[in-house]
Each structure stands twice: as structure tokens, then as C-alpha cells.
Amino acid sequence: GDWGWPLSDPTVSQGFGHTCWSNIYYNGKDHPALDMYSDYGSAVYAAEDGDAYFCRNCLGDGGNGVFIFHDDNYMTLYWHLK
């Protein structure tokens, strides 16, 4: 696709699909996202324009996230943000 990366110089720590962690953490199912990180304090950018909604601890696991709803029924999710 032509969307930009959410970090300027990311390190991908877990890919999309079946990974070495799939059996342990996802009961053999595919990992549903790309996990990435960069230097602490790095800016996170939306991949495309859209309506953003912040979620603080919405799953009860202490994780913070931003959901961005884009045109054409696409959504991106930025999770484990500090």
C-alpha cells in the first residue's frame, strides 16, 4: 500500500501472520498486526488521515491505544502507547 509508517525508523519486533509466538500467545492463530518500536519518546504518526479516538486501559490490561477510522471503512490501531 501507499500508507506511511507510524514511526520514522521502526524496528519490527513481530510480524503479521503465523510467528514464533503464535502457539504460545495466540493459541496457534495468526498474529493480527505488526508490532514495532522506536526510541523512547519518538513521535507516532497516523498512516493516513482519519477520525482518531483515544482509549485508556479499555481492555483492562493497562494498555493505551488510539483507533483511527479512515475513509473506505479502514481502521488502524496504535496500541501499547505510553
All heavy atoms as an XYZ file, in Angstrom:
655
protein
N       0.810     -1.183      0.000
C       0.000      0.000      0.000
C       0.854      1.247      0.000
O       2.088      1.205     -0.048
N       0.187      2.369      0.028
C       0.912      3.632     -0.028
C       0.801      4.424      1.279
O       1.099      5.599      1.306
C       0.436      4.482     -1.205
C      -1.045      4.774     -1.159
O      -1.743      4.269     -0.263
O      -1.521      5.519     -2.031
N       0.379      3.777      2.342
C       0.321      4.454      3.630
C       1.724      4.560      4.206
O       2.557      3.678      4.005
C      -0.564      3.694      4.606
C      -2.028      3.827      4.329
C      -2.611      4.446      3.261
C      -3.088      3.323      5.118
N      -3.956      4.351      3.347
C      -4.284      3.671      4.485
C      -3.140      2.614      6.293
C      -5.525      3.339      4.995
C      -4.376      2.285      6.798
C      -5.559      2.643      6.160
N       1.943      5.621      4.979
C       3.239      5.800      5.609
C       3.371      4.979      6.879
O       2.389      4.494      7.441
N       4.619      4.771      7.317
C       4.886      4.094      8.579
C       4.553      5.016      9.734
O       4.740      6.232      9.634
C       6.360      3.692      8.658
C       6.707      2.523      7.803
C       7.202      2.567      6.538
C       6.554      1.154      8.126
N       7.380      1.294      6.063
C       7.000      0.402      7.022
C       6.094      0.477      9.254
C       6.986     -0.986      7.010
C       6.098     -0.904      9.236
C       6.534     -1.619      8.136
N       4.101      4.474     10.861
C       3.756      5.323     12.008
C       4.971      5.814     12.791
O       4.843      6.698     13.630
C       2.885      4.417     12.880
C       3.280      3.037     12.506
C       3.695      3.091     11.070
N       6.148      5.257     12.530
C       7.389      5.692     13.177
C       8.413      5.993     12.092
O       8.414      5.355     11.037
C       7.945      4.594     14.102
C       7.066      4.202     15.282
C       7.559      2.901     15.903
C       7.065      5.314     16.321
N       9.307      6.934     12.358
C      10.267      7.320     11.326
C      11.345      6.259     11.100
O      11.848      6.118     10.006
C      10.898      8.668     11.664
O      11.568      8.598     12.896
N      11.729      5.508     12.102
C      12.757      4.481     11.957
C      12.392      3.269     12.825
O      13.070      2.981     13.810
C      14.120      5.045     12.352
C      15.255      4.107     12.026
O      15.103      3.275     11.107
O      16.301      4.194     12.696
N      11.324      2.543     12.464
C      10.846      1.470     13.343
C      11.675      0.196     13.263
O      12.291     -0.102     12.247
C       9.438      1.203     12.824
C       9.528      1.508     11.369
C      10.478      2.684     11.284
N      11.663     -0.546     14.357
C      12.154     -1.917     14.392
C      10.924     -2.798     14.555
O      10.149     -2.612     15.502
C      13.109     -2.138     15.582
O      14.252     -1.291     15.415
C      13.550     -3.585     15.664
N      10.706     -3.713     13.623
C       9.561     -4.624     13.710
C       9.955     -5.768     14.638
O      10.914     -6.494     14.383
C       9.145     -5.145     12.324
C       8.027     -6.166     12.444
C       8.706     -3.988     11.436
N       9.200     -5.903     15.741
C       9.512     -6.933     16.726
C       8.667     -8.191     16.557
O       8.995     -9.243     17.091
C       9.342     -6.379     18.148
O       8.033     -5.892     18.340
N       7.563     -8.093     15.814
C       6.755     -9.271     15.493
C       5.964     -8.975     14.236
O       5.327     -7.935     14.120
C       5.807     -9.649     16.635
C       5.067    -10.939     16.360
C       4.270    -11.471     17.534
O       3.793    -12.566     17.490
N       4.112    -10.706     18.604
N       6.028     -9.878     13.288
C       5.345     -9.689     12.028
C       3.884    -10.092     12.080
O       3.382    -10.609     13.075
N       3.220     -9.889     10.979
C       1.824    -10.263     10.805
C       1.774    -11.725     10.387
O       2.612    -12.204      9.644
C       1.204     -9.378      9.725
C      -0.243     -9.630      9.484
C      -1.209     -8.984     10.241
C      -0.655    -10.516      8.506
C      -2.557     -9.218     10.025
C      -2.000    -10.756      8.280
C      -2.936    -10.102      9.041
N       0.789    -12.462     10.873
C       0.608    -13.854     10.460
C       1.134    -14.827     11.491
O       1.239    -14.512     12.674
N       1.485    -16.018     11.035
C       1.984    -17.038     11.954
C       3.422    -16.706     12.323
O       4.281    -16.606     11.451
C       1.884    -18.427     11.338
C       2.113    -19.509     12.335
N       1.127    -19.912     13.213
C       3.205    -20.237     12.643
C       1.601    -20.863     13.994
N       2.868    -21.075     13.670
N       3.679    -16.502     13.601
C       5.014    -16.134     14.080
C       5.477    -17.169     15.104
O       4.727    -18.068     15.487
C       5.001    -14.745     14.749
O       4.286    -14.823     15.989
C       4.354    -13.697     13.849
N       6.696    -16.998     15.585
C       7.217    -17.924     16.589
C       6.438    -17.838     17.902
O       6.531    -18.731     18.734
C       8.704    -17.666     16.828
S       9.095    -16.035     17.464
N       5.676    -16.782     18.103
C       4.887    -16.606     19.329
C       3.428    -17.047     19.159
O       2.671    -17.062     20.118
C       4.902    -15.144     19.771
C       6.282    -14.638     19.992
C       6.970    -13.757     19.183
C       7.152    -14.963     21.061
N       8.208    -13.527     19.689
C       8.352    -14.260     20.856
C       7.050    -15.793     22.168
C       9.429    -14.359     21.719
C       8.127    -15.884     23.021
C       9.297    -15.173     22.797
N       3.027    -17.402     17.956
C       1.622    -17.723     17.691
C       1.085    -18.848     18.569
O      -0.021    -18.757     19.093
C       1.422    -18.088     16.220
O       1.636    -16.962     15.404
N       1.835    -19.922     18.729
C       1.349    -21.052     19.527
C       1.264    -20.703     21.006
O       0.350    -21.144     21.705
C       2.245    -22.267     19.328
C       2.112    -22.846     17.946
O       1.101    -22.645     17.283
N       3.129    -23.535     17.489
N       2.196    -19.898     21.492
C       2.244    -19.563     22.920
C       1.179    -18.538     23.304
O       0.427    -18.739     24.250
C       3.644    -19.032     23.295
C       4.695    -20.125     23.072
C       3.677    -18.535     24.736
C       6.122    -19.633     23.160
N       1.122    -17.428     22.561
C       0.253    -16.322     22.965
C      -1.095    -16.268     22.255
O      -2.013    -15.618     22.728
C       0.972    -14.994     22.743
C       2.147    -14.807     23.663
C       3.432    -14.762     23.171
C       1.960    -14.690     25.039
C       4.513    -14.592     24.016
C       3.032    -14.525     25.889
C       4.310    -14.468     25.375
O       5.369    -14.310     26.212
N      -1.215    -16.914     21.100
C      -2.438    -16.767     20.305
C      -3.106    -18.102     20.002
O      -3.875    -18.207     19.046
C      -2.114    -16.016     19.007
C      -1.413    -14.716     19.264
C      -0.058    -14.573     19.006
C      -2.089    -13.642     19.822
C       0.601    -13.389     19.277
C      -1.444    -12.451     20.103
C      -0.094    -12.338     19.824
O       0.568    -11.173     20.103
N      -2.788    -19.137     20.785
C      -3.394    -20.467     20.616
C      -3.272    -20.983     19.189
O      -4.196    -21.571     18.647
C      -4.858    -20.449     21.051
C      -5.013    -20.172     22.524
O      -4.223    -20.664     23.336
N      -5.996    -19.373     22.888
N      -2.124    -20.732     18.563
C      -1.872    -21.205     17.206
C      -2.446    -20.334     16.122
O      -2.223    -20.588     14.941
N      -3.192    -19.309     16.485
C      -3.778    -18.409     15.484
C      -2.735    -17.387     15.035
O      -1.747    -17.134     15.717
C      -4.995    -17.691     16.061
C      -6.117    -18.632     16.413
C      -7.264    -17.893     17.024
C      -8.355    -18.874     17.461
N      -9.355    -18.234     18.289
N      -2.983    -16.783     13.895
C      -2.073    -15.776     13.366
C      -2.042    -14.520     14.233
O      -3.066    -14.135     14.816
C      -2.495    -15.371     11.951
C      -2.209    -16.462     10.934
O      -1.472    -17.413     11.263
O      -2.717    -16.356      9.808
N      -0.886    -13.884     14.296
C      -0.747    -12.583     14.966
C      -1.402    -11.543     14.059
O      -1.071    -11.449     12.874
C       0.738    -12.272     15.180
C       0.985    -11.012     15.904
N       1.612     -9.941     15.316
C       0.692    -10.641     17.164
C       1.695     -8.958     16.203
N       1.149     -9.366     17.325
N      -2.349    -10.752     14.588
C      -3.175     -9.896     13.732
C      -2.597     -8.522     13.421
O      -3.328     -7.633     12.995
C      -4.463     -9.759     14.558
C      -3.969     -9.791     15.968
C      -2.832    -10.783     15.966
N      -1.294     -8.308     13.650
C      -0.754     -6.968     13.472
C       0.750     -7.017     13.266
O       1.375     -8.064     13.377
C      -1.068     -6.125     14.706
N       1.320     -5.866     12.989
C       2.769     -5.679     13.025
C       3.095     -4.994     14.334
O       2.514     -3.966     14.662
C       3.233     -4.765     11.887
C       3.355     -5.354     10.505
C       3.710     -4.267      9.499
C       4.396     -6.448     10.477
N       4.012     -5.567     15.107
C       4.477     -4.919     16.328
C       5.791     -4.232     16.015
O       6.676     -4.833     15.392
C       4.700     -5.945     17.439
C       3.407     -6.531     17.978
O       2.326     -6.019     17.621
O       3.489     -7.496     18.745
N       5.915     -2.984     16.428
C       7.137     -2.237     16.157
C       7.426     -1.271     17.280
O       6.544     -0.938     18.077
C       7.036     -1.511     14.824
C       5.953     -0.452     14.757
S       5.748      0.264     13.129
C       4.952     -1.065     12.266
N       8.660     -0.835     17.333
C       9.051      0.143     18.337
C      10.159      1.018     17.775
O      10.754      0.720     16.738
C       9.499     -0.544     19.628
C      10.746     -1.381     19.491
C      11.995     -0.830     19.745
C      10.675     -2.712     19.113
C      13.142     -1.590     19.610
C      11.806     -3.480     18.999
C      13.050     -2.914     19.240
O      14.173     -3.661     19.111
N      10.417      2.100     18.479
C      11.497      3.014     18.136
C      12.040      3.578     19.437
O      11.673      3.108     20.520
C      10.981      4.120     17.211
O      12.070      4.837     16.672
N      12.870      4.582     19.357
C      13.428      5.195     20.559
C      12.322      5.747     21.450
O      11.296      6.232     20.950
C      14.385      6.326     20.193
C      15.627      5.821     19.475
O      16.015      4.664     19.710
O      16.187      6.593     18.671
N      12.534      5.675     22.752
C      11.567      6.209     23.709
C      11.302      7.682     23.400
O      12.241      8.453     23.167
C      12.089      6.055     25.140
C      11.106      6.521     26.174
C      10.078      5.685     26.586
C      11.180      7.792     26.710
C       9.146      6.102     27.518
C      10.256      8.223     27.639
C       9.251      7.374     28.039
O       8.328      7.803     28.955
N      10.052      8.050     23.378
C       9.668      9.435     23.119
C       9.508      9.773     21.652
O       9.191     10.913     21.310
N       9.711      8.792     20.757
C       9.546      9.044     19.327
C       8.094      9.379     19.005
O       7.176      8.831     19.601
C       9.954      7.811     18.512
O      11.310      7.530     18.648
N       7.915     10.259     18.061
C       6.569     10.621     17.616
C       5.937      9.451     16.867
O       6.620      8.719     16.155
C       6.629     11.840     16.710
N       4.637      9.271     17.070
C       3.860      8.261     16.346
C       2.930      9.010     15.399
O       2.208      9.910     15.811
C       3.040      7.382     17.317
C       2.207      6.366     16.550
C       3.955      6.691     18.314
N       2.976      8.638     14.130
C       2.193      9.316     13.105
C       1.086      8.406     12.593
O       1.290      7.199     12.452
C       3.088      9.698     11.921
C       4.246     10.571     12.305
C       5.497     10.034     12.568
C       4.079     11.947     12.434
C       6.563     10.836     12.929
C       5.137     12.759     12.795
C       6.372     12.196     13.044
O       7.422     12.996     13.397
N      -0.049      8.995     12.285
C      -1.130      8.231     11.658
C      -0.704      7.852     10.245
O      -0.072      8.641      9.543
C      -2.408      9.066     11.622
N      -1.040      6.641      9.837
C      -0.687      6.179      8.499
C      -1.452      6.938      7.417
O      -0.985      7.070      6.294
C      -0.968      4.688      8.376
N      -2.608      7.462      7.776
C      -3.460      8.190      6.840
C      -4.424      9.050      7.644
O      -4.679      8.771      8.811
C      -4.235      7.189      5.974
C      -5.082      7.765      4.874
C      -4.278      8.448      3.776
O      -3.162      7.997      3.473
O      -4.775      9.445      3.226
N      -4.980     10.085      7.036
C      -5.953     10.941      7.719
C      -7.175     10.128      8.146
O      -7.536      9.149      7.501
C      -6.429     12.073      6.801
C      -5.361     13.110      6.553
O      -4.387     13.172      7.337
O      -5.495     13.864      5.573
N      -7.796     10.570      9.236
C      -8.999      9.901      9.708
C      -9.449     10.479     11.029
O      -8.882     11.442     11.532
N     -10.477      9.902     11.599
C     -11.005     10.318     12.893
C     -10.370      9.452     13.978
O     -10.457      8.224     13.938
C     -12.527     10.147     12.933
C     -13.233     11.056     11.939
O     -12.798     12.210     11.787
O     -14.211     10.603     11.320
N      -9.727     10.107     14.953
C      -8.977      9.398     15.990
C      -9.747      9.365     17.300
O     -10.385     10.349     17.693
C      -7.623     10.074     16.194
N      -9.656      8.225     17.986
C     -10.278      8.028     19.292
C      -9.256      7.400     20.233
O      -8.673      6.360     19.913
C     -11.513      7.121     19.173
C     -12.569      7.709     18.293
C     -12.578      7.456     16.932
C     -13.538      8.558     18.819
C     -13.532      8.031     16.104
C     -14.495      9.125     18.000
C     -14.482      8.863     16.645
O     -15.418      9.431     15.834
N      -9.060      8.012     21.380
C      -8.100      7.536     22.363
C      -8.777      6.575     23.320
O      -9.928      6.768     23.710
C      -7.524      8.729     23.144
C      -6.513      8.333     24.179
C      -5.249      7.916     23.807
C      -6.829      8.365     25.519
C      -4.308      7.549     24.749
C      -5.904      8.006     26.485
C      -4.636      7.596     26.096
N      -8.061      5.534     23.715
C      -8.591      4.538     24.628
C      -7.566      4.302     25.736
O      -6.462      3.827     25.468
C      -8.849      3.246     23.864
S      -9.367      1.894     24.902
N      -7.904      4.647     26.960
C      -7.001      4.429     28.084
C      -7.465      3.200     28.857
O      -8.564      3.167     29.394
C      -6.972      5.646     29.011
C      -6.013      5.472     30.198
C      -5.943      6.695     31.081
N      -5.540      7.893     30.394
C      -4.253      8.231     30.127
N      -3.286      7.421     30.500
N      -3.978      9.346     29.515
N      -6.636      2.163     28.862
C      -6.898      0.934     29.608
C      -8.267      0.328     29.262
O      -8.942     -0.228     30.112
C      -6.776      1.195     31.113
C      -6.740     -0.086     31.924
O      -6.292     -1.116     31.457
N      -7.208     -0.009     33.155
N      -8.659      0.395     28.012
C     -10.011     -0.061     27.655
C     -10.172     -1.580     27.678
O     -11.292     -2.070     27.723
C     -10.449      0.508     26.317
S      -9.426      0.052     24.935
N      -9.079     -2.332     27.689
C      -9.186     -3.787     27.815
C      -8.875     -4.260     29.222
O      -8.855     -5.449     29.500
C      -8.234     -4.478     26.824
C      -8.509     -4.239     25.349
C      -7.461     -4.945     24.505
C      -9.899     -4.703     24.978
N      -8.589     -3.310     30.125
C      -8.283     -3.652     31.498
C      -6.880     -4.199     31.708
O      -6.568     -4.728     32.761
N      -6.032     -4.067     30.688
C      -4.663     -4.588     30.791
C      -3.633     -3.478     30.953
O      -2.438     -3.736     30.893
C      -4.322     -5.438     29.577
C      -4.327     -4.654     28.277
O      -4.681     -3.453     28.285
O      -3.978     -5.232     27.241
N      -4.079     -2.249     31.143
C      -3.165     -1.125     31.311
C      -2.689     -0.528     30.013
O      -1.946      0.448     30.011
N      -3.090     -1.104     28.883
C      -2.641     -0.602     27.580
C      -3.428      0.607     27.125
O      -4.640      0.690     27.327
N      -2.730      1.551     26.544
C      -3.363      2.725     25.945
C      -3.281      2.604     24.434
O      -2.291      2.104     23.898
C      -2.649      4.004     26.387
C      -2.714      4.191     27.885
O      -3.741      3.942     28.498
N      -1.626      4.614     28.475
N      -4.296      3.065     23.759
C      -4.285      2.970     22.309
C      -5.039      4.094     21.649
O      -5.774      4.847     22.293
N      -4.814      4.201     20.352
C      -5.537      5.155     19.519
C      -6.093      4.384     18.332
O      -5.354      3.675     17.640
C      -4.613      6.296     19.029
C      -5.354      7.202     18.068
C      -4.071      7.093     20.203
N      -7.388      4.490     18.132
C      -8.060      3.927     16.973
C      -8.251      5.058     15.971
O      -8.746      6.128     16.344
C      -9.449      3.397     17.340
C      -9.427      2.249     18.308
C      -9.318      2.459     19.674
C      -9.551      0.952     17.839
C      -9.319      1.397     20.565
C      -9.561     -0.113     18.732
C      -9.442      0.106     20.091
N      -7.889      4.840     14.725
C      -8.126      5.850     13.690
C      -8.978      5.210     12.604
O      -8.607      4.188     12.011
C      -6.820      6.409     13.110
C      -6.003      7.047     14.234
C      -7.125      7.432     12.001
C      -4.702      7.656     13.813
N     -10.133      5.810     12.374
C     -11.061      5.339     11.346
C     -10.843      6.180     10.096
O     -10.976      7.397     10.119
C     -12.510      5.443     11.846
C     -12.770      4.515     12.995
C     -12.586      4.938     14.298
C     -13.172      3.209     12.769
C     -12.806      4.084     15.369
C     -13.391      2.342     13.830
C     -13.211      2.785     15.129
N     -10.489      5.488      9.005
C     -10.158      6.127      7.739
C     -11.315      5.963      6.757
O     -12.236      5.179      6.989
C      -8.892      5.485      7.151
C      -7.757      5.402      8.113
N      -6.938      6.469      8.406
C      -7.307      4.369      8.870
C      -6.023      6.098      9.283
N      -6.231      4.834      9.590
N     -11.226      6.676      5.635
C     -12.213      6.510      4.565
C     -12.203      5.065      4.066
O     -11.240      4.323      4.272
C     -11.896      7.448      3.401
C     -12.159      8.906      3.760
O     -12.907      9.164      4.724
O     -11.589      9.780      3.077
N     -13.250      4.668      3.402
C     -13.387      3.337      2.809
C     -13.389      2.219      3.843
O     -12.955      1.094      3.560
C     -12.283      3.078      1.775
C     -12.346      4.067      0.620
O     -13.468      4.491      0.267
O     -11.283      4.428      0.104
N     -13.865      2.508      5.068
C     -14.034      1.501      6.121
C     -12.735      0.838      6.585
O     -12.743     -0.316      7.001
C     -15.043      0.433      5.695
C     -16.416      1.004      5.531
O     -16.851      1.806      6.347
N     -17.108      0.618      4.481
N     -11.618      1.547      6.518
C     -10.363      1.055      7.073
C     -10.171      1.622      8.469
O     -10.644      2.707      8.782
C      -9.172      1.472      6.206
C      -9.066      0.692      4.922
C      -9.477      1.250      3.720
C      -8.554     -0.599      4.912
C      -9.379      0.540      2.544
C      -8.458     -1.322      3.743
C      -8.863     -0.737      2.556
O      -8.775     -1.451      1.401
N      -9.453      0.856      9.303
C      -9.122      1.319     10.639
C      -7.684      0.932     10.939
O      -7.249     -0.166     10.579
C     -10.024      0.683     11.688
C      -9.703      1.138     13.104
S     -10.523      0.166     14.387
C      -9.567     -1.329     14.364
N      -6.947      1.841     11.562
C      -5.628      1.492     12.088
C      -5.678      1.635     13.596
O      -6.448      2.434     14.135
C      -4.509      2.372     11.508
O      -4.834      3.747     11.687
C      -4.278      2.082     10.043
N      -4.872      0.829     14.260
C      -4.846      0.817     15.719
C      -3.405      0.938     16.173
O      -2.533      0.216     15.686
C      -5.450     -0.492     16.240
C      -5.359     -0.778     17.728
C      -6.051      0.295     18.545
C      -5.949     -2.138     18.026
N      -3.164      1.859     17.071
C      -1.827      2.091     17.628
C      -1.950      1.761     19.106
O      -2.661      2.441     19.843
C      -1.411      3.545     17.387
C      -1.501      3.888     15.911
C      -2.692      4.319     15.345
C      -0.404      3.710     15.089
C      -2.793      4.592     14.004
C      -0.487      3.989     13.742
C      -1.683      4.428     13.188
O      -1.778      4.692     11.857
N      -1.280      0.705     19.532
C      -1.508      0.152     20.860
C      -0.219      0.153     21.675
O       0.856      0.265     21.133
C      -2.026     -1.284     20.715
C      -2.806     -1.743     21.899
C      -2.441     -2.696     22.781
C      -4.065     -1.264     22.323
N      -3.416     -2.840     23.743
C      -4.424     -1.968     23.479
C      -4.940     -0.293     21.843
C      -5.606     -1.735     24.172
C      -6.100     -0.077     22.526
C      -6.423     -0.787     23.669
N      -0.353     -0.001     22.980
C       0.767     -0.025     23.928
C       1.516      1.298     23.931
O       2.743      1.328     24.036
C       1.741     -1.184     23.649
C       1.094     -2.519     23.670
N       0.528     -3.045     24.820
C       0.907     -3.445     22.707
C       0.031     -4.239     24.537
N       0.238     -4.497     23.280
N       0.794      2.376     23.763
C       1.413      3.705     23.778
C       1.572      4.176     25.222
O       0.770      3.863     26.075
C       0.551      4.693     22.994
C       0.289      4.320     21.533
C      -0.726      5.286     20.940
C       1.572      4.331     20.748
N       2.587      4.937     25.453
C       2.805      5.498     26.794
C       2.341      6.921     26.829
O       2.352      7.626     25.896
C       4.280      5.429     27.150
C       4.756      4.008     27.181
C       5.643      3.809     28.327
C       6.079      2.360     28.313
N       6.102      1.729     29.507
